[in-house]
Amino acid sequence: MSPTSDLLAAALAQSGFHPRLPQQRRLYEAAKAAIHQQRLGAGSKLPSSRDLARDLGMARNTVIAAFEQLAAEGYVVSARGSGTYVADLQAHSASMRGVGGAPQGRLAAGANAGSGVVAAAARSASGAAGLSRRGRELSSVAAGPRFEIQPFAPGDPDFSSFPFKLWQRLQNRVWREARNDLLDYGQSGGHLPLRQAITEYLRISRSVKVEVEQVMITAGTQQSLDLCAQLLADAGDTAWVEDPCYWGARRVFQARELKLRPITVDSDGIAISAADLSTHPRLIYVTPSHQYPTGAVMSLARRRELLDVAVRKDAWILEDDYDSEFRYTGRPLAALQGLDNDDRVLYMGTFSKVLYPGIKVGYLVVPPALIAAFRSALYDLQRPGQLTVQATLADFITLGHFTAHVRKIRQTYGARRELLRHMLAQKLPRGVTISREESGLHLVVELPDHVDDVALAQRAAAQEISVKALSTYYLNKRVRRGLLVGYAYCTPEQITDYGRKLGAIIAAEVAA
Ligand SMILES: Cc1ncc(COP(=O)(O)O)c(C=O)c1O
């Protein structure tokens, strides 16, 4: 593959395109953005349409159509017999500026209008958008993976299984009651009936030690983490994070200017070394029930050790229990918080996975001594609301629909997981293994060290398969290679079809 094909493949893989956007528009947008950001400089030669079509796994006509569009808008020029080159936009826009300096003409309008996001990205990359020091640092870190709604994107639940009609009925009832109090900001940590329903659920299903006063309703785990970072740590303090780590947590801690110390994860979860013990964490972020993204379950010995370390170090443990509802065999695992006798654990969960991400409702269980501080911070900093959604959700849980929904999707996802495992296993060469954990919304396909998982993910993206490279979740250099393959929202037909394709792509890459 030529460097330009590589660059375009990466741009295509990273772009958050609408799933129905045709391939030629995707290629056109990706090339246009690369030209604006000067990653494709004036005068660079593009590969021939035949080569690019082969490298990106697209039809040649698709590439030709994208080239034609780029040429029509002045982004590239074709010289008969010698190929297609990136145009000099500076020269064009200078010559097309009017007296007042305002951009005129098709090219300038296109460059401005179509690329608000692109232009902003380019500005922030050069640090010139009037950002604060923190803002500059935040925007200099590559954004986390963008999940496209297309086959195998890890983490997304099956939206089509959401009980729309039932939800609508419950919501209508809440609105019919026309209760003024539901139109206010949420106080005292959120809508009481929802906090009661969550308390009950956590006690029974997750063995969490909890009283209703300890539960805060937040706008999801991201907000729970942010509150913890703000209230429990100061800028410059150390946060231990799992390595590999959920990028959302990493970003919050970085935004709060904490120093991240990556702690190795093995098959028993977080493995604290003697060197780690010489540092002083304020926060320790873990996903004990199902490590994200490797899937490891933290052993009982490690749980005890971690609780012990937290006491000795006077640190807070942030337990992110994001997908425990999806355990396909055996009993759900008890939460780490249930073993904590010293009130060192803040436990958080979310409805993003079980219901849908856009609901933006999660919960945070804080030790009794922190209730007052967290309640007032939640109110002062966030002014939480959406009480009608909270009331609907409370009814959804207390009337038994939540349990029924979880049971149903657990069955569906479990079957999809097995099908995916089966489809992949047929093609996978020696040296490639599939994770055996029985929970979550994705499988990890572990690859030999010599395989470039990022390039492999890009190759898959060119065939409309959205897998993520395991190595990109690591902070340390010592990484494992692999792919995260989500199955929850794929139909069995898609899993069969794309599973076969993905298996073949992996086999070809490993053999190369
Ligand atoms: C490890 C982990 N925690 C939490 C979440 C969900 O967070 P939120 O409730 O902010 O949607 C995700 C979503 O992908 C996740 O992967």
The ligand as a Gaussian input file, in Angstrom:
#p B3LYP/6-31G(d) Opt

LIG

0 1
 C      -15.750000       0.855000      30.394000
 C      -16.936000       1.731000      30.125000
 N      -17.508000       2.396000      31.133000
 C      -18.584000       3.158000      30.941000
 C      -19.160000       3.313000      29.697000
 C      -20.442000       4.088000      29.505000
 O      -20.387000       5.337000      29.958000
 P      -21.643000       6.335000      29.908000
 O      -22.578000       5.961000      31.012000
 O      -20.991000       7.644000      30.126000
 O      -22.300000       6.188000      28.576000
 C      -18.580000       2.694000      28.608000
 C      -19.125000       2.926000      27.269000
 O      -18.621000       2.552000      26.243000
 C      -17.464000       1.859000      28.828000
 O      -16.912000       1.198000      27.808000

